[in-house]
Amino acid sequence: MVALVEKYGGEIEYASGIDKAIVTVWLGDKPITDEELVNLVGLKRVEYIDLYGTPITDEGLEHLAQIPSINELQLSQTKVTDKGLQQLASMPNLVGLHVHNTAVTEDGVEELRKTLPNVRVSRSRIAEPQNQDSIPK
């Protein structure tokens, strides 16, 4: 796992104490793939993963959903959709989710909250291109 983070120039934060478990992983704006996220599954105490601006999709969330210790995920500017959010419903400790500039809708967020009522989701939708004809001259 450390090799994966180093491969992309990401960062890791370790817990203090004897075991020095990894608690935070920053891979924002790195070209990590859905398939490579399987390497994070062995992290037993990771609490925060930043995947901002990566090319991950709903398929990659299958791997993250196997890490119950995660309490916050940064998924803004990824290719995640409502379908992917439903995979996160199995994460009992998830309380913070950032999905700005993704295809996640308010309906998808509400569906997730049925299972995780305490999750805080920060979201803004992908900006729609403006029609040049509708702009006043």
Residue frames relative to the residue before (quaternion, step in Angstrom):
aa qw qx qy qz dx dy dz
M 1.0000 0.0000 0.0000 0.0000 0.00 0.00 0.00
V 0.6418 0.5097 -0.3269 0.4705 3.58 0.90 -0.87
A 0.6324 0.5408 -0.3314 0.4448 3.59 0.99 -0.80
L 0.6285 0.5350 -0.3342 0.4550 3.58 1.03 -0.76
V 0.6700 0.4885 -0.2964 0.4740 3.58 0.88 -0.93
E 0.6614 0.4991 -0.3049 0.4695 3.58 0.95 -0.85
K 0.5846 0.5957 -0.3613 0.4158 3.59 1.06 -0.77
Y 0.7776 0.3341 -0.1608 0.5077 3.56 0.98 -0.86
G 0.5064 -0.6681 0.4205 0.3469 3.58 1.22 0.05
G 0.3518 0.7363 -0.4959 0.2969 3.57 1.17 0.61
E 0.3971 -0.7012 0.5357 0.2523 3.55 -1.30 -0.14
I 0.1877 -0.7571 0.6194 0.0891 3.53 -1.28 0.58
E 0.1452 -0.7424 0.6440 0.1141 3.55 -1.15 0.69
Y 0.2364 -0.7802 0.5689 0.1088 3.54 -0.90 0.98
A 0.5205 -0.6044 0.4984 0.3397 3.55 -1.22 0.56
S 0.4582 -0.6283 0.5312 0.3362 3.54 -1.20 0.45
G 0.5679 0.5861 -0.4372 0.3779 3.57 -1.15 0.41
I 0.7671 -0.4120 0.2662 0.4134 3.49 -1.36 -0.04
D 0.7553 0.4432 -0.2492 0.4135 3.60 0.74 -0.97
K 0.2140 -0.8207 0.5070 0.1535 3.64 1.20 -0.40
A 0.1424 0.8123 -0.5468 0.1450 3.58 0.92 0.91
I 0.4935 -0.6286 0.5096 0.3187 3.54 -1.18 0.61
V 0.1036 -0.8190 0.5635 0.0313 3.58 -0.77 1.05
T 0.7894 0.1525 -0.0887 0.5880 3.60 1.18 -0.43
V 0.0563 -0.7730 0.6318 0.0153 3.54 -1.06 0.86
W 0.1138 -0.7788 0.6160 0.0310 3.55 -0.83 1.08
L 0.1003 0.7825 -0.6062 0.1003 3.55 -0.63 1.18
G 0.2450 0.8082 -0.4998 0.1925 3.57 1.22 0.45
D 0.8518 0.1121 -0.1392 0.4924 3.52 -1.10 0.92
K 0.5148 0.5980 -0.4393 0.4294 3.58 1.15 0.59
P 0.5044 -0.6930 0.4272 0.2879 3.63 -1.05 0.63
I 0.1797 0.8038 -0.5440 0.1599 3.60 0.99 0.79
T 0.3245 -0.7614 0.5347 0.1705 3.57 -1.06 0.76
D 0.6852 -0.4586 0.3715 0.4267 3.54 -1.32 0.26
E 0.6677 0.5249 -0.2988 0.4353 3.55 0.89 -0.97
E 0.6701 0.5158 -0.3051 0.4380 3.59 0.99 -0.77
L 0.5549 0.6233 -0.3979 0.3811 3.60 1.15 -0.42
V 0.5047 0.6393 -0.4288 0.3907 3.60 1.20 -0.33
N 0.6002 0.5864 -0.3502 0.4163 3.60 1.16 -0.55
L 0.6429 0.5265 -0.3245 0.4517 3.60 1.21 -0.35
V 0.4934 0.7099 -0.4086 0.2927 3.59 1.22 -0.46
G 0.6683 0.5283 -0.3065 0.4246 3.62 1.02 -0.64
L 0.5200 0.6359 -0.4242 0.3811 3.59 1.24 -0.13
K 0.2389 -0.8303 0.4932 0.1011 3.57 -0.37 1.24
R 0.8023 0.2757 -0.1337 0.5124 3.61 1.11 -0.57
V 0.3680 0.7317 -0.5050 0.2723 3.58 1.21 0.20
E 0.2052 -0.8047 0.5518 0.0765 3.55 -0.93 0.98
Y 0.8034 0.1476 -0.0474 0.5750 3.59 1.07 -0.70
I 0.0056 -0.7708 0.6370 -0.0113 3.53 -0.98 0.95
D 0.1748 -0.7798 0.5981 0.0594 3.54 -0.84 1.09
L 0.0342 0.7975 -0.5978 0.0743 3.55 -0.60 1.22
Y 0.1656 0.8292 -0.5112 0.1538 3.57 1.22 0.58
G 0.8692 0.1223 -0.0848 0.4715 3.55 -0.95 0.90
T 0.4901 0.6383 -0.4540 0.3825 3.59 1.18 0.38
P 0.5505 -0.6400 0.4188 0.3346 3.61 -1.17 0.36
I 0.3470 0.7664 -0.4955 0.2163 3.63 1.14 0.31
T 0.2422 -0.7581 0.5964 0.1043 3.51 -1.27 0.65
D 0.7651 -0.3280 0.2714 0.4831 3.55 -1.30 -0.25
E 0.5967 0.5829 -0.3596 0.4181 3.59 1.07 -0.68
G 0.6550 0.5187 -0.3147 0.4504 3.59 0.99 -0.75
L 0.6141 0.5700 -0.3494 0.4194 3.57 1.12 -0.61
E 0.5046 0.6309 -0.4247 0.4087 3.59 1.22 -0.35
H 0.6770 0.4848 -0.2902 0.4717 3.58 0.97 -0.81
L 0.6660 0.5065 -0.3084 0.4524 3.58 0.89 -0.92
A 0.6170 0.5683 -0.3410 0.4244 3.59 1.06 -0.71
Q 0.6341 0.5316 -0.3235 0.4590 3.59 1.25 -0.30
I 0.6343 0.4913 -0.3250 0.5006 3.60 1.29 0.11
P 0.1873 -0.8519 0.4781 0.1034 3.61 0.17 1.25
S 0.6068 0.5894 -0.3594 0.3941 3.62 1.15 -0.38
I 0.5089 0.6580 -0.4294 0.3517 3.63 1.18 -0.35
N 0.0880 -0.7964 0.5954 0.0589 3.55 -0.90 0.93
E 0.7965 0.1217 -0.1025 0.5833 3.61 1.22 -0.17
L 0.0747 -0.7878 0.6114 0.0050 3.54 -1.04 0.94
Q 0.1987 -0.7405 0.6324 0.1105 3.53 -1.02 0.90
L 0.0707 0.8209 -0.5564 0.1072 3.57 -0.35 1.29
S 0.3146 0.7724 -0.5000 0.2333 3.60 1.20 0.34
Q 0.8434 0.1378 -0.1537 0.4960 3.53 -1.17 0.77
T 0.4659 0.5945 -0.4972 0.4270 3.53 0.95 1.00
K 0.5741 -0.5930 0.4394 0.3546 3.57 -1.30 -0.10
V 0.3107 0.7748 -0.4862 0.2584 3.56 1.22 0.55
T 0.1455 -0.7832 0.6018 0.0576 3.57 -1.12 0.81
D 0.7434 -0.3657 0.3024 0.4714 3.57 -1.32 -0.13
K 0.6037 0.5698 -0.3512 0.4330 3.59 1.03 -0.77
G 0.6702 0.4988 -0.2948 0.4639 3.58 0.94 -0.84
L 0.6023 0.5730 -0.3606 0.4229 3.58 1.03 -0.75
Q 0.6432 0.5471 -0.3359 0.4173 3.57 0.96 -0.79
Q 0.5933 0.5543 -0.3656 0.4550 3.59 1.16 -0.45
L 0.6448 0.5342 -0.3159 0.4462 3.57 1.15 -0.62
A 0.4823 0.6922 -0.4207 0.3336 3.59 1.24 -0.27
S 0.6558 0.5177 -0.3128 0.4517 3.59 1.18 -0.41
M 0.5742 0.5971 -0.3691 0.4214 3.60 1.28 0.06
P 0.2765 -0.8381 0.4449 0.1526 3.60 0.06 1.29
N 0.7313 0.4310 -0.2393 0.4713 3.61 1.10 -0.56
L 0.4614 0.6978 -0.4446 0.3202 3.59 1.25 -0.06
V 0.0399 0.8095 -0.5818 0.0678 3.57 -0.63 1.17
G 0.7738 0.2428 -0.1506 0.5653 3.61 1.23 -0.24
L 0.0639 0.7936 -0.5975 0.0954 3.55 -0.77 1.07
H 0.1246 -0.7903 0.5993 0.0283 3.57 -0.78 1.09
V 0.0852 0.8137 -0.5644 0.1095 3.57 -0.57 1.18
H 0.1558 0.8014 -0.5547 0.1608 3.58 0.93 0.90
N 0.8547 0.1083 -0.0947 0.4988 3.56 -1.14 0.73
T 0.4861 0.5746 -0.4892 0.4408 3.52 0.83 1.13
A 0.5954 -0.5542 0.4321 0.3894 3.57 -1.30 -0.09
V 0.3848 0.7174 -0.4898 0.3122 3.61 1.22 0.26
T 0.2217 -0.7875 0.5673 0.0945 3.55 -0.91 1.00
E 0.6589 -0.4827 0.3882 0.4267 3.56 -1.30 0.18
D 0.6064 0.5495 -0.3513 0.4548 3.60 1.07 -0.67
G 0.6512 0.5146 -0.3104 0.4634 3.58 0.99 -0.82
V 0.6374 0.5193 -0.3145 0.4744 3.56 1.04 -0.81
E 0.6627 0.5036 -0.3086 0.4604 3.60 0.91 -0.89
E 0.6271 0.5272 -0.3339 0.4662 3.59 1.04 -0.74
L 0.6412 0.5149 -0.3196 0.4707 3.61 0.98 -0.82
R 0.6688 0.5199 -0.2994 0.4391 3.58 0.96 -0.84
K 0.5262 0.6100 -0.4236 0.4143 3.61 1.19 -0.26
T 0.7311 0.3766 -0.2094 0.5289 3.57 1.11 -0.73
L 0.7797 0.1944 -0.0846 0.5891 3.58 1.05 -0.82
P 0.1132 -0.8612 0.4906 0.0693 3.61 0.42 1.17
N 0.7029 0.4721 -0.2736 0.4563 3.61 1.14 -0.47
V 0.4682 0.6834 -0.4545 0.3273 3.60 1.22 -0.02
R 0.2500 -0.7302 0.6208 0.1377 3.55 -1.03 0.93
V 0.0731 -0.8053 0.5883 0.0034 3.54 -0.65 1.11
S 0.1141 -0.7523 0.6443 0.0760 3.55 -0.87 0.99
R 0.0801 0.8172 -0.5483 0.1589 3.50 -0.64 1.22
S 0.0672 0.7129 -0.6980 -0.0093 3.49 -1.29 0.59
R 0.4554 -0.7137 0.4542 0.2774 3.52 -0.92 0.78
I 0.6472 -0.4899 0.4102 0.4157 3.51 -1.33 0.28
A 0.4685 -0.6833 0.4848 0.2803 3.56 -0.87 0.95
E 0.3598 -0.7175 0.5590 0.2079 3.53 -0.95 0.93
P 0.4782 -0.6481 0.4855 0.3399 3.62 -0.91 0.72
Q 0.4193 -0.7116 0.5055 0.2495 3.56 -0.94 0.86
N 0.4420 -0.6550 0.5507 0.2688 3.49 -1.15 0.77
Q 0.4412 -0.7237 0.4643 0.2570 3.61 -0.55 1.11
D 0.6255 0.5565 -0.3404 0.4280 3.61 1.11 -0.63
S 0.6899 0.4922 -0.2871 0.4464 3.60 1.12 -0.55
I 0.5598 0.5923 -0.3957 0.4234 3.59 1.24 -0.10
P 0.4397 -0.7036 0.4863 0.2741 3.62 -0.71 1.06
K 0.2739 -0.7703 0.5556 0.1516 3.55 -1.06 0.77
